[in-house]
Amino acid sequence: MADVTQAVGKLVVAVTTAQGTIPLPGALVTVSAQTEDGPVLYRIVRTDTSGRTPVLELPAPSLSDSLSPDQPTPYLNYTVNVSLPGYQTAEVRDISIFPGIKSTLPVPLTPSTASGNSTEITDLPPELLDTQFSKRGR
């Protein structure tokens, strides 16, 4: 990958019960990305009483570095893992973070069964990520 100027995108993870009705405080949220040098862990946080993480600032390529076809894409893909005792662990892949944009990722957790915990893995369809431009972004 070419050496690109880093910008910042923002992510909030909103953790709820499977139906999306009850926020889940205290969930452990990790944010990582796969790079040319291997996996990189960017953040480890817990959700607050409203089931949300603080705003997480994450590296994203500068838009100016993606204005020509031979430049990298104007976003980085992240993976979010969410765990909470009594619930199945959720892993959401391919979360695109764009410079100057705040995104909210809803993560519903399913209660664990008596047979044990498992991990639900989701490749995120773009329409599920709620994005909004920051004041600088537009």
A tleap script that builds the chain and sets N, CA, C and O, in Angstrom:
source leaprc.protein.ff14SB
mol = sequence {
  NMET ALA ASP VAL THR GLN ALA VAL GLY LYS
  LEU VAL VAL ALA VAL THR THR ALA GLN GLY
  THR ILE PRO LEU PRO GLY ALA LEU VAL THR
  VAL SER ALA GLN THR GLU ASP GLY PRO VAL
  LEU TYR ARG ILE VAL ARG THR ASP THR SER
  GLY ARG THR PRO VAL LEU GLU LEU PRO ALA
  PRO SER LEU SER ASP SER LEU SER PRO ASP
  GLN PRO THR PRO TYR LEU ASN TYR THR VAL
  ASN VAL SER LEU PRO GLY TYR GLN THR ALA
  GLU VAL ARG ASP ILE SER ILE PHE PRO GLY
  ILE LYS SER THR LEU PRO VAL PRO LEU THR
  PRO SER THR ALA SER GLY ASN SER THR GLU
  ILE THR ASP LEU PRO PRO GLU LEU LEU ASP
  THR GLN PHE SER LYS ARG GLY CARG
}
set mol.1.N position { 0.847 -1.184 0.000 }
set mol.1.CA position { 0.000 0.000 0.000 }
set mol.1.C position { 0.885 1.237 0.000 }
set mol.1.O position { 1.915 1.275 0.673 }
set mol.2.N position { 0.483 2.237 -0.750 }
set mol.2.CA position { 1.229 3.484 -0.800 }
set mol.2.C position { 1.111 4.210 0.527 }
set mol.2.O position { 0.153 4.025 1.277 }
set mol.3.N position { 2.110 5.042 0.799 }
set mol.3.CA position { 2.070 5.839 2.020 }
set mol.3.C position { 1.039 6.941 1.826 }
set mol.3.O position { 1.211 7.806 0.967 }
set mol.4.N position { -0.023 6.918 2.610 }
set mol.4.CA position { -1.106 7.884 2.449 }
set mol.4.C position { -1.235 8.731 3.704 }
set mol.4.O position { -0.856 8.314 4.798 }
set mol.5.N position { -1.775 9.917 3.523 }
set mol.5.CA position { -2.045 10.800 4.646 }
set mol.5.C position { -3.233 10.252 5.419 }
set mol.5.O position { -4.240 9.870 4.824 }
set mol.6.N position { -3.122 10.211 6.742 }
set mol.6.CA position { -4.210 9.691 7.556 }
set mol.6.C position { -5.172 10.803 7.954 }
set mol.6.O position { -4.762 11.904 8.321 }
set mol.7.N position { -6.434 10.493 7.872 }
set mol.7.CA position { -7.496 11.362 8.360 }
set mol.7.C position { -8.202 10.581 9.466 }
set mol.7.O position { -7.726 9.528 9.890 }
set mol.8.N position { -9.329 11.097 9.928 }
set mol.8.CA position { -10.057 10.447 11.013 }
set mol.8.C position { -11.521 10.284 10.631 }
set mol.8.O position { -12.158 11.214 10.135 }
set mol.9.N position { -12.040 9.087 10.869 }
set mol.9.CA position { -13.467 8.827 10.795 }
set mol.9.C position { -13.921 8.464 12.196 }
set mol.9.O position { -13.095 8.155 13.055 }
set mol.10.N position { -15.211 8.496 12.435 }
set mol.10.CA position { -15.724 8.242 13.787 }
set mol.10.C position { -16.757 7.123 13.759 }
set mol.10.O position { -17.523 6.979 12.806 }
set mol.11.N position { -16.756 6.333 14.833 }
set mol.11.CA position { -17.674 5.210 14.946 }
set mol.11.C position { -18.248 5.158 16.353 }
set mol.11.O position { -17.527 5.308 17.339 }
set mol.12.N position { -19.562 4.940 16.431 }
set mol.12.CA position { -20.249 4.649 17.689 }
set mol.12.C position { -20.898 3.284 17.504 }
set mol.12.O position { -21.556 3.043 16.492 }
set mol.13.N position { -20.721 2.391 18.469 }
set mol.13.CA position { -21.350 1.076 18.425 }
set mol.13.C position { -22.504 1.084 19.420 }
set mol.13.O position { -22.317 1.395 20.596 }
set mol.14.N position { -23.706 0.738 18.937 }
set mol.14.CA position { -24.914 0.707 19.768 }
set mol.14.C position { -25.325 -0.752 19.963 }
set mol.14.O position { -25.759 -1.410 19.017 }
set mol.15.N position { -25.188 -1.253 21.186 }
set mol.15.CA position { -25.437 -2.660 21.490 }
set mol.15.C position { -26.788 -2.796 22.184 }
set mol.15.O position { -27.068 -2.122 23.176 }
set mol.16.N position { -27.622 -3.689 21.634 }
set mol.16.CA position { -28.971 -3.903 22.167 }
set mol.16.C position { -29.274 -5.397 22.223 }
set mol.16.O position { -28.483 -6.226 21.772 }
set mol.17.N position { -30.443 -5.723 22.790 }
set mol.17.CA position { -30.939 -7.094 22.725 }
set mol.17.C position { -31.280 -7.408 21.274 }
set mol.17.O position { -31.309 -6.516 20.427 }
set mol.18.N position { -31.535 -8.674 20.996 }
set mol.18.CA position { -31.742 -9.125 19.622 }
set mol.18.C position { -32.856 -8.375 18.898 }
set mol.18.O position { -32.778 -8.180 17.685 }
set mol.19.N position { -33.876 -7.956 19.610 }
set mol.19.CA position { -34.971 -7.223 18.974 }
set mol.19.C position { -34.662 -5.734 18.840 }
set mol.19.O position { -35.440 -4.987 18.247 }
set mol.20.N position { -33.535 -5.307 19.386 }
set mol.20.CA position { -33.136 -3.907 19.280 }
set mol.20.C position { -33.869 -2.982 20.228 }
set mol.20.O position { -33.810 -1.762 20.070 }
set mol.21.N position { -34.561 -3.543 21.215 }
set mol.21.CA position { -35.386 -2.701 22.081 }
set mol.21.C position { -34.730 -2.309 23.397 }
set mol.21.O position { -35.038 -1.252 23.948 }
set mol.22.N position { -33.830 -3.144 23.911 }
set mol.22.CA position { -33.230 -2.861 25.214 }
set mol.22.C position { -31.728 -2.655 25.047 }
set mol.22.O position { -31.039 -3.546 24.552 }
set mol.23.N position { -31.206 -1.492 25.451 }
set mol.23.CA position { -29.759 -1.272 25.371 }
set mol.23.C position { -29.026 -2.173 26.362 }
set mol.23.O position { -29.542 -2.484 27.435 }
set mol.24.N position { -27.822 -2.584 25.988 }
set mol.24.CA position { -27.038 -3.474 26.838 }
set mol.24.C position { -25.772 -2.763 27.333 }
set mol.24.O position { -24.793 -2.652 26.595 }
set mol.25.N position { -25.794 -2.283 28.580 }
set mol.25.CA position { -24.602 -1.637 29.143 }
set mol.25.C position { -23.536 -2.666 29.507 }
set mol.25.O position { -23.847 -3.827 29.774 }
set mol.26.N position { -22.286 -2.234 29.516 }
set mol.26.CA position { -21.183 -3.077 29.958 }
set mol.26.C position { -20.666 -4.070 28.940 }
set mol.26.O position { -19.814 -4.895 29.272 }
set mol.27.N position { -21.156 -4.017 27.702 }
set mol.27.CA position { -20.656 -4.929 26.672 }
set mol.27.C position { -19.228 -4.531 26.295 }
set mol.27.O position { -18.911 -3.347 26.187 }
set mol.28.N position { -18.378 -5.532 26.099 }
set mol.28.CA position { -16.995 -5.298 25.696 }
set mol.28.C position { -16.934 -5.201 24.177 }
set mol.28.O position { -17.338 -6.127 23.474 }
set mol.29.N position { -16.429 -4.081 23.673 }
set mol.29.CA position { -16.373 -3.819 22.234 }
set mol.29.C position { -14.912 -3.663 21.826 }
set mol.29.O position { -14.191 -2.835 22.383 }
set mol.30.N position { -14.478 -4.464 20.849 }
set mol.30.CA position { -13.131 -4.312 20.306 }
set mol.30.C position { -13.234 -3.954 18.834 }
set mol.30.O position { -14.084 -4.474 18.111 }
set mol.31.N position { -12.352 -3.056 18.400 }
set mol.31.CA position { -12.322 -2.617 17.005 }
set mol.31.C position { -10.929 -2.919 16.466 }
set mol.31.O position { -9.926 -2.483 17.031 }
set mol.32.N position { -10.877 -3.671 15.366 }
set mol.32.CA position { -9.595 -4.030 14.767 }
set mol.32.C position { -9.694 -3.909 13.253 }
set mol.32.O position { -10.780 -3.758 12.692 }
set mol.33.N position { -8.538 -3.979 12.606 }
set mol.33.CA position { -8.489 -3.941 11.142 }
set mol.33.C position { -7.357 -4.836 10.681 }
set mol.33.O position { -6.362 -5.015 11.384 }
set mol.34.N position { -7.516 -5.393 9.501 }
set mol.34.CA position { -6.466 -6.189 8.886 }
set mol.34.C position { -5.624 -5.256 8.028 }
set mol.34.O position { -6.157 -4.585 7.144 }
set mol.35.N position { -4.330 -5.202 8.271 }
set mol.35.CA position { -3.429 -4.356 7.490 }
set mol.35.C position { -2.428 -5.242 6.760 }
set mol.35.O position { -2.419 -6.461 6.933 }
set mol.36.N position { -1.590 -4.618 5.947 }
set mol.36.CA position { -0.547 -5.376 5.255 }
set mol.36.C position { 0.401 -6.042 6.243 }
set mol.36.O position { 0.991 -7.078 5.937 }
set mol.37.N position { 0.550 -5.454 7.424 }
set mol.37.CA position { 1.440 -5.995 8.448 }
set mol.37.C position { 0.740 -6.974 9.383 }
set mol.37.O position { 1.349 -7.458 10.337 }
set mol.38.N position { -0.518 -7.268 9.125 }
set mol.38.CA position { -1.273 -8.168 9.981 }
set mol.38.C position { -2.386 -7.430 10.703 }
set mol.38.O position { -2.612 -6.247 10.448 }
set mol.39.N position { -3.091 -8.121 11.612 }
set mol.39.CA position { -4.200 -7.474 12.322 }
set mol.39.C position { -3.698 -6.416 13.303 }
set mol.39.O position { -2.658 -6.578 13.941 }
set mol.40.N position { -4.466 -5.328 13.404 }
set mol.40.CA position { -4.147 -4.239 14.327 }
set mol.40.C position { -5.367 -3.989 15.202 }
set mol.40.O position { -6.473 -3.808 14.691 }
set mol.41.N position { -5.172 -3.977 16.516 }
set mol.41.CA position { -6.239 -3.673 17.463 }
set mol.41.C position { -6.241 -2.171 17.710 }
set mol.41.O position { -5.239 -1.615 18.161 }
set mol.42.N position { -7.373 -1.501 17.416 }
set mol.42.CA position { -7.454 -0.048 17.544 }
set mol.42.C position { -8.100 0.411 18.844 }
set mol.42.O position { -7.628 1.371 19.453 }
set mol.43.N position { -9.158 -0.245 19.281 }
set mol.43.CA position { -9.856 0.213 20.483 }
set mol.43.C position { -10.439 -0.977 21.242 }
set mol.43.O position { -10.853 -1.972 20.648 }
set mol.44.N position { -10.460 -0.848 22.579 }
set mol.44.CA position { -11.184 -1.758 23.465 }
set mol.44.C position { -11.942 -0.864 24.435 }
set mol.44.O position { -11.334 -0.133 25.216 }
set mol.45.N position { -13.278 -0.920 24.386 }
set mol.45.CA position { -14.112 -0.077 25.249 }
set mol.45.C position { -15.320 -0.878 25.725 }
set mol.45.O position { -15.588 -1.974 25.232 }
set mol.46.N position { -16.039 -0.317 26.686 }
set mol.46.CA position { -17.305 -0.897 27.153 }
set mol.46.C position { -18.434 0.075 26.850 }
set mol.46.O position { -18.238 1.289 26.808 }
set mol.47.N position { -19.616 -0.483 26.640 }
set mol.47.CA position { -20.779 0.360 26.399 }
set mol.47.C position { -21.235 1.007 27.699 }
set mol.47.O position { -21.031 0.465 28.786 }
set mol.48.N position { -21.858 2.178 27.569 }
set mol.48.CA position { -22.369 2.908 28.735 }
set mol.48.C position { -23.782 2.429 29.073 }
set mol.48.O position { -24.242 1.425 28.529 }
set mol.49.N position { -24.464 3.134 29.961 }
set mol.49.CA position { -25.808 2.720 30.395 }
set mol.49.C position { -26.829 2.755 29.268 }
set mol.49.O position { -27.880 2.121 29.370 }
set mol.50.N position { -26.538 3.485 28.194 }
set mol.50.CA position { -27.441 3.519 27.039 }
set mol.50.C position { -27.054 2.478 25.991 }
set mol.50.O position { -27.629 2.450 24.903 }
set mol.51.N position { -26.070 1.615 26.316 }
set mol.51.CA position { -25.657 0.569 25.388 }
set mol.51.C position { -24.763 1.064 24.261 }
set mol.51.O position { -24.551 0.353 23.279 }
set mol.52.N position { -24.240 2.271 24.394 }
set mol.52.CA position { -23.430 2.861 23.326 }
set mol.52.C position { -21.987 3.048 23.785 }
set mol.52.O position { -21.708 3.266 24.964 }
set mol.53.N position { -21.085 2.955 22.818 }
set mol.53.CA position { -19.687 3.272 23.104 }
set mol.53.C position { -19.507 4.776 23.018 }
set mol.53.O position { -20.351 5.475 22.457 }
set mol.54.N position { -18.403 5.282 23.574 }
set mol.54.CA position { -18.072 6.676 23.273 }
set mol.54.C position { -17.771 6.782 21.777 }
set mol.54.O position { -17.619 5.764 21.102 }
set mol.55.N position { -17.687 7.988 21.266 }
set mol.55.CA position { -17.305 8.178 19.865 }
set mol.55.C position { -15.854 7.723 19.723 }
set mol.55.O position { -14.963 8.229 20.406 }
set mol.56.N position { -15.632 6.767 18.833 }
set mol.56.CA position { -14.295 6.217 18.613 }
set mol.56.C position { -13.701 6.854 17.363 }
set mol.56.O position { -14.251 6.712 16.271 }
set mol.57.N position { -12.591 7.549 17.517 }
set mol.57.CA position { -11.903 8.121 16.362 }
set mol.57.C position { -10.965 7.062 15.807 }
set mol.57.O position { -10.126 6.516 16.524 }
set mol.58.N position { -11.124 6.778 14.507 }
set mol.58.CA position { -10.351 5.724 13.859 }
set mol.58.C position { -9.649 6.267 12.619 }
set mol.58.O position { -10.192 7.135 11.937 }
set mol.59.N position { -8.452 5.770 12.318 }
set mol.59.CA position { -7.745 6.222 11.126 }
set mol.59.C position { -8.527 5.894 9.857 }
set mol.59.O position { -9.147 4.836 9.747 }
set mol.60.N position { -8.485 6.808 8.918 }
set mol.60.CA position { -9.085 6.621 7.600 }
set mol.60.C position { -8.205 7.362 6.602 }
set mol.60.O position { -7.627 8.394 6.946 }
set mol.61.N position { -8.089 6.861 5.372 }
set mol.61.CA position { -7.283 7.580 4.389 }
set mol.61.C position { -7.904 8.935 4.073 }
set mol.61.O position { -9.127 9.078 4.076 }
set mol.62.N position { -7.079 9.908 3.807 }
set mol.62.CA position { -7.560 11.228 3.417 }
set mol.62.C position { -8.273 11.135 2.075 }
set mol.62.O position { -7.846 10.392 1.192 }
set mol.63.N position { -9.362 11.890 1.919 }
set mol.63.CA position { -10.062 11.895 0.633 }
set mol.63.C position { -9.153 12.348 -0.500 }
set mol.63.O position { -9.283 11.863 -1.624 }
set mol.64.N position { -8.245 13.259 -0.226 }
set mol.64.CA position { -7.354 13.746 -1.281 }
set mol.64.C position { -6.430 12.644 -1.788 }
set mol.64.O position { -5.919 12.725 -2.905 }
set mol.65.N position { -6.214 11.615 -0.972 }
set mol.65.CA position { -5.377 10.500 -1.395 }
set mol.65.C position { -6.134 9.499 -2.258 }
set mol.65.O position { -5.546 8.522 -2.722 }
set mol.66.N position { -7.416 9.721 -2.481 }
set mol.66.CA position { -8.207 8.753 -3.240 }
set mol.66.C position { -8.884 9.376 -4.452 }
set mol.66.O position { -9.862 8.831 -4.965 }
set mol.67.N position { -8.379 10.496 -4.909 }
set mol.67.CA position { -9.032 11.195 -6.012 }
set mol.67.C position { -8.619 10.695 -7.390 }
set mol.67.O position { -9.208 11.112 -8.387 }
set mol.68.N position { -7.645 9.832 -7.475 }
set mol.68.CA position { -7.278 9.275 -8.776 }
set mol.68.C position { -7.371 7.758 -8.707 }
set mol.68.O position { -7.255 7.172 -7.631 }
set mol.69.N position { -7.583 7.117 -9.868 }
set mol.69.CA position { -7.821 5.669 -9.880 }
set mol.69.C position { -6.682 4.830 -9.302 }
set mol.69.O position { -6.923 3.721 -8.826 }
set mol.70.N position { -5.448 5.333 -9.335 }
set mol.70.CA position { -4.331 4.536 -8.837 }
set mol.70.C position { -4.099 4.710 -7.335 }
set mol.70.O position { -3.137 4.166 -6.793 }
set mol.71.N position { -4.964 5.455 -6.664 }
set mol.71.CA position { -4.842 5.675 -5.223 }
set mol.71.C position { -5.742 4.693 -4.467 }
set mol.71.O position { -6.646 4.097 -5.052 }
set mol.72.N position { -5.490 4.531 -3.175 }
set mol.72.CA position { -6.300 3.597 -2.384 }
set mol.72.C position { -7.739 4.092 -2.212 }
set mol.72.O position { -8.057 5.255 -2.461 }
set mol.73.N position { -8.589 3.167 -1.780 }
set mol.73.CA position { -9.984 3.519 -1.532 }
set mol.73.C position { -10.075 4.534 -0.401 }
set mol.73.O position { -9.204 4.560 0.468 }
set mol.74.N position { -11.125 5.385 -0.393 }
set mol.74.CA position { -11.225 6.448 0.616 }
set mol.74.C position { -11.804 5.982 1.946 }
set mol.74.O position { -12.432 6.770 2.654 }
set mol.75.N position { -11.608 4.734 2.290 }
set mol.75.CA position { -12.099 4.228 3.567 }
set mol.75.C position { -11.228 3.054 4.003 }
set mol.75.O position { -10.497 2.476 3.199 }
set mol.76.N position { -11.317 2.714 5.278 }
set mol.76.CA position { -10.687 1.506 5.803 }
set mol.76.C position { -11.789 0.596 6.317 }
set mol.76.O position { -12.794 1.070 6.847 }
set mol.77.N position { -11.604 -0.707 6.163 }
set mol.77.CA position { -12.565 -1.671 6.683 }
set mol.77.C position { -12.113 -2.179 8.040 }
set mol.77.O position { -10.965 -2.585 8.216 }
set mol.78.N position { -13.024 -2.152 8.989 }
set mol.78.CA position { -12.753 -2.587 10.351 }
set mol.78.C position { -13.629 -3.785 10.697 }
set mol.78.O position { -14.624 -4.065 10.030 }
set mol.79.N position { -13.233 -4.484 11.755 }
set mol.79.CA position { -14.033 -5.560 12.337 }
set mol.79.C position { -14.340 -5.176 13.777 }
set mol.79.O position { -13.454 -4.745 14.516 }
set mol.80.N position { -15.606 -5.335 14.172 }
set mol.80.CA position { -16.029 -5.046 15.541 }
set mol.80.C position { -16.483 -6.352 16.185 }
set mol.80.O position { -17.302 -7.078 15.622 }
set mol.81.N position { -15.947 -6.644 17.365 }
set mol.81.CA position { -16.384 -7.781 18.169 }
set mol.81.C position { -17.065 -7.240 19.415 }
set mol.81.O position { -16.568 -6.309 20.051 }
set mol.82.N position { -18.212 -7.831 19.764 }
set mol.82.CA position { -18.963 -7.405 20.947 }
set mol.82.C position { -19.269 -8.641 21.782 }
set mol.82.O position { -19.796 -9.632 21.275 }
set mol.83.N position { -18.932 -8.570 23.070 }
set mol.83.CA position { -19.231 -9.693 23.961 }
set mol.83.C position { -19.811 -9.177 25.274 }
set mol.83.O position { -19.476 -8.091 25.746 }
set mol.84.N position { -20.683 -9.988 25.839 }
set mol.84.CA position { -21.318 -9.685 27.116 }
set mol.84.C position { -21.764 -11.015 27.720 }
set mol.84.O position { -22.419 -11.803 27.038 }
set mol.85.N position { -21.424 -11.287 28.990 }
set mol.85.CA position { -21.861 -12.543 29.604 }
set mol.85.C position { -23.377 -12.727 29.467 }
set mol.85.O position { -24.156 -11.797 29.677 }
set mol.86.N position { -23.767 -13.950 29.110 }
set mol.86.CA position { -25.179 -14.266 28.929 }
set mol.86.C position { -25.661 -14.087 27.502 }
set mol.86.O position { -26.818 -14.377 27.196 }
set mol.87.N position { -24.779 -13.606 26.617 }
set mol.87.CA position { -25.139 -13.370 25.216 }
set mol.87.C position { -24.087 -13.980 24.301 }
set mol.87.O position { -22.924 -14.122 24.678 }
set mol.88.N position { -24.517 -14.342 23.084 }
set mol.88.CA position { -23.566 -14.814 22.090 }
set mol.88.C position { -22.683 -13.653 21.652 }
set mol.88.O position { -23.152 -12.522 21.521 }
set mol.89.N position { -21.415 -13.936 21.429 }
set mol.89.CA position { -20.494 -12.920 20.922 }
set mol.89.C position { -20.862 -12.593 19.481 }
set mol.89.O position { -21.188 -13.485 18.697 }
set mol.90.N position { -20.810 -11.317 19.140 }
set mol.90.CA position { -21.108 -10.885 17.772 }
set mol.90.C position { -19.833 -10.341 17.139 }
set mol.90.O position { -19.069 -9.616 17.777 }
set mol.91.N position { -19.615 -10.698 15.887 }
set mol.91.CA position { -18.504 -10.157 15.110 }
set mol.91.C position { -19.077 -9.568 13.830 }
set mol.91.O position { -19.751 -10.258 13.066 }
set mol.92.N position { -18.805 -8.289 13.603 }
set mol.92.CA position { -19.286 -7.616 12.394 }
set mol.92.C position { -18.058 -7.230 11.585 }
set mol.92.O position { -17.175 -6.527 12.077 }
set mol.93.N position { -18.009 -7.694 10.342 }
set mol.93.CA position { -16.853 -7.467 9.476 }
set mol.93.C position { -17.162 -6.424 8.405 }
set mol.93.O position { -18.317 -6.092 8.141 }
set mol.94.N position { -16.097 -5.924 7.805 }
set mol.94.CA position { -16.185 -5.019 6.646 }
set mol.94.C position { -16.941 -3.735 6.949 }
set mol.94.O position { -17.777 -3.300 6.156 }
set mol.95.N position { -16.651 -3.131 8.090 }
set mol.95.CA position { -17.251 -1.850 8.452 }
set mol.95.C position { -16.388 -0.762 7.837 }
set mol.95.O position { -15.220 -0.615 8.196 }
set mol.96.N position { -16.952 -0.007 6.921 }
set mol.96.CA position { -16.201 1.043 6.227 }
set mol.96.C position { -16.221 2.330 7.038 }
set mol.96.O position { -17.285 2.823 7.413 }
set mol.97.N position { -15.040 2.868 7.304 }
set mol.97.CA position { -14.904 4.130 8.024 }
set mol.97.C position { -14.343 5.154 7.049 }
set mol.97.O position { -13.263 4.968 6.488 }
set mol.98.N position { -15.086 6.231 6.855 }
set mol.98.CA position { -14.711 7.279 5.912 }
set mol.98.C position { -14.211 8.499 6.673 }
set mol.98.O position { -14.671 8.766 7.783 }
set mol.99.N position { -13.275 9.244 6.088 }
set mol.99.CA position { -12.772 10.446 6.762 }
set mol.99.C position { -13.866 11.495 6.914 }
set mol.99.O position { -14.641 11.735 5.989 }
set mol.100.N position { -13.922 12.121 8.099 }
set mol.100.CA position { -14.867 13.202 8.341 }
set mol.100.C position { -16.302 12.778 8.532 }
set mol.100.O position { -17.192 13.627 8.566 }
set mol.101.N position { -16.556 11.473 8.660 }
set mol.101.CA position { -17.928 10.982 8.794 }
set mol.101.C position { -18.061 10.193 10.095 }
set mol.101.O position { -17.206 9.372 10.427 }
set mol.102.N position { -19.151 10.456 10.826 }
set mol.102.CA position { -19.471 9.700 12.040 }
set mol.102.C position { -20.502 8.644 11.675 }
set mol.102.O position { -21.548 8.962 11.111 }
set mol.103.N position { -20.212 7.393 11.995 }
set mol.103.CA position { -21.108 6.283 11.698 }
set mol.103.C position { -21.560 5.627 12.992 }
set mol.103.O position { -20.810 5.571 13.966 }
set mol.104.N position { -22.796 5.129 12.995 }
set mol.104.CA position { -23.313 4.375 14.132 }
set mol.104.C position { -23.598 2.956 13.669 }
set mol.104.O position { -24.328 2.743 12.701 }
set mol.105.N position { -23.020 1.992 14.364 }
set mol.105.CA position { -23.190 0.584 14.029 }
set mol.105.C position { -24.103 -0.075 15.060 }
set mol.105.O position { -23.716 -0.209 16.221 }
set mol.106.N position { -25.318 -0.494 14.659 }
set mol.106.CA position { -26.176 -1.226 15.589 }
set mol.106.C position { -25.729 -2.689 15.663 }
set mol.106.O position { -25.544 -3.338 14.634 }
set mol.107.N position { -25.558 -3.202 16.882 }
set mol.107.CA position { -25.172 -4.605 17.069 }
set mol.107.C position { -26.147 -5.245 18.051 }
set mol.107.O position { -26.026 -5.047 19.260 }
set mol.108.N position { -27.118 -6.016 17.540 }
set mol.108.CA position { -28.029 -6.729 18.434 }
set mol.108.C position { -27.378 -8.031 18.906 }
set mol.108.O position { -26.777 -8.750 18.109 }
set mol.109.N position { -27.497 -8.332 20.200 }
set mol.109.CA position { -26.941 -9.566 20.748 }
set mol.109.C position { -28.060 -10.551 21.060 }
set mol.109.O position { -29.130 -10.173 21.537 }
set mol.110.N position { -27.791 -11.820 20.779 }
set mol.110.CA position { -28.730 -12.903 21.032 }
set mol.110.C position { -28.360 -13.588 22.345 }
set mol.110.O position { -27.186 -13.882 22.573 }
set mol.111.N position { -29.346 -13.850 23.216 }
set mol.111.CA position { -29.025 -14.552 24.468 }
set mol.111.C position { -28.362 -15.900 24.194 }
set mol.111.O position { -28.675 -16.569 23.209 }
set mol.112.N position { -27.438 -16.291 25.081 }
set mol.112.CA position { -26.763 -17.588 24.964 }
set mol.112.C position { -27.743 -18.697 25.293 }
set mol.112.O position { -28.697 -18.504 26.047 }
set mol.113.N position { -27.496 -19.848 24.720 }
set mol.113.CA position { -28.292 -21.026 25.054 }
set mol.113.C position { -27.543 -21.823 26.113 }
set mol.113.O position { -26.366 -21.575 26.376 }
set mol.114.N position { -28.226 -22.766 26.708 }
set mol.114.CA position { -27.600 -23.596 27.741 }
set mol.114.C position { -26.448 -24.419 27.177 }
set mol.114.O position { -25.579 -24.860 27.928 }
set mol.115.N position { -26.432 -24.634 25.852 }
set mol.115.CA position { -25.378 -25.456 25.247 }
set mol.115.C position { -24.063 -24.708 25.100 }
set mol.115.O position { -23.064 -25.294 24.681 }
set mol.116.N position { -24.044 -23.421 25.436 }
set mol.116.CA position { -22.776 -22.688 25.392 }
set mol.116.C position { -22.840 -21.474 24.505 }
set mol.116.O position { -23.820 -21.236 23.800 }
set mol.117.N position { -21.764 -20.710 24.559 }
set mol.117.CA position { -21.669 -19.497 23.752 }
set mol.117.C position { -21.126 -19.822 22.373 }
set mol.117.O position { -20.341 -20.755 22.205 }
set mol.118.N position { -21.542 -19.060 21.410 }
set mol.118.CA position { -20.983 -19.152 20.071 }
set mol.118.C position { -20.832 -17.730 19.559 }
set mol.118.O position { -21.231 -16.774 20.224 }
set mol.119.N position { -20.263 -17.598 18.392 }
set mol.119.CA position { -20.057 -16.282 17.807 }
set mol.119.C position { -20.903 -16.146 16.562 }
set mol.119.O position { -20.864 -17.002 15.678 }
set mol.120.N position { -21.668 -15.069 16.491 }
set mol.120.CA position { -22.419 -14.751 15.284 }
set mol.120.C position { -21.562 -13.819 14.447 }
set mol.120.O position { -21.169 -12.750 14.916 }
set mol.121.N position { -21.264 -14.211 13.206 }
set mol.121.CA position { -20.424 -13.404 12.327 }
set mol.121.C position { -21.290 -12.799 11.238 }
set mol.121.O position { -22.067 -13.496 10.586 }
set mol.122.N position { -21.148 -11.489 11.047 }
set mol.122.CA position { -21.930 -10.765 10.054 }
set mol.122.C position { -20.999 -9.963 9.166 }
set mol.122.O position { -20.147 -9.222 9.658 }
set mol.123.N position { -21.161 -10.111 7.848 }
set mol.123.CA position { -20.508 -9.201 6.914 }
set mol.123.C position { -21.504 -8.084 6.692 }
set mol.123.O position { -22.609 -8.323 6.206 }
set mol.124.N position { -21.127 -6.872 7.041 }
set mol.124.CA position { -22.052 -5.746 7.113 }
set mol.124.C position { -22.489 -5.268 5.741 }
set mol.124.O position { -21.654 -4.841 4.943 }
set mol.125.N position { -23.807 -5.331 5.444 }
set mol.125.CA position { -24.301 -4.672 4.242 }
set mol.125.C position { -24.224 -3.161 4.449 }
set mol.125.O position { -24.562 -2.684 5.532 }
set mol.126.N position { -23.792 -2.393 3.449 }
set mol.126.CA position { -23.587 -0.952 3.627 }
set mol.126.C position { -24.804 -0.202 4.152 }
set mol.126.O position { -24.646 0.800 4.850 }
set mol.127.N position { -26.007 -0.657 3.838 }
set mol.127.CA position { -27.194 0.094 4.250 }
set mol.127.C position { -27.465 0.001 5.751 }
set mol.127.O position { -28.294 0.755 6.261 }
set mol.128.N position { -26.798 -0.894 6.473 }
set mol.128.CA position { -27.019 -1.003 7.913 }
set mol.128.C position { -26.175 -0.045 8.734 }
set mol.128.O position { -26.441 0.150 9.920 }
set mol.129.N position { -25.167 0.553 8.125 }
set mol.129.CA position { -24.312 1.489 8.844 }
set mol.129.C position { -24.888 2.883 8.685 }
set mol.129.O position { -24.955 3.416 7.578 }
set mol.130.N position { -25.306 3.472 9.801 }
set mol.130.CA position { -25.892 4.813 9.795 }
set mol.130.C position { -24.760 5.831 9.801 }
set mol.130.O position { -24.022 5.939 10.780 }
set mol.131.N position { -24.624 6.576 8.708 }
set mol.131.CA position { -23.530 7.545 8.616 }
set mol.131.C position { -24.065 8.958 8.540 }
set mol.131.O position { -25.166 9.208 8.051 }
set mol.132.N position { -23.259 9.870 9.035 }
set mol.132.CA position { -23.589 11.287 8.908 }
set mol.132.C position { -22.295 12.055 8.735 }
set mol.132.O position { -21.277 11.728 9.345 }
set mol.133.N position { -22.344 13.082 7.897 }
set mol.133.CA position { -21.161 13.902 7.676 }
set mol.133.C position { -20.908 14.754 8.905 }
set mol.133.O position { -21.840 15.280 9.513 }
set mol.134.N position { -19.649 14.886 9.262 }
set mol.134.CA position { -19.314 15.806 10.342 }
set mol.134.C position { -19.327 17.215 9.781 }
set mol.134.O position { -19.485 17.402 8.574 }
set mol.135.N position { -19.164 18.202 10.638 }
set mol.135.CA position { -19.163 19.588 10.179 }
set mol.135.C position { -18.065 19.828 9.163 }
set mol.135.O position { -18.240 20.610 8.229 }
set mol.136.N position { -16.917 19.152 9.343 }
set mol.136.CA position { -15.830 19.311 8.391 }
set mol.136.C position { -16.083 18.512 7.128 }
set mol.136.O position { -15.624 18.901 6.054 }
set mol.137.N position { -16.815 17.387 7.231 }
set mol.137.CA position { -17.006 16.487 6.099 }
set mol.137.C position { -17.970 17.002 5.062 }
set mol.137.O position { -17.870 16.595 3.904 }
set mol.138.N position { -18.894 17.869 5.404 }
set mol.138.CA position { -19.879 18.491 4.506 }
set mol.138.C position { -20.984 19.089 5.311 }
set mol.138.O position { -21.917 19.663 4.748 }
savepdb mol mol.pdb
quit
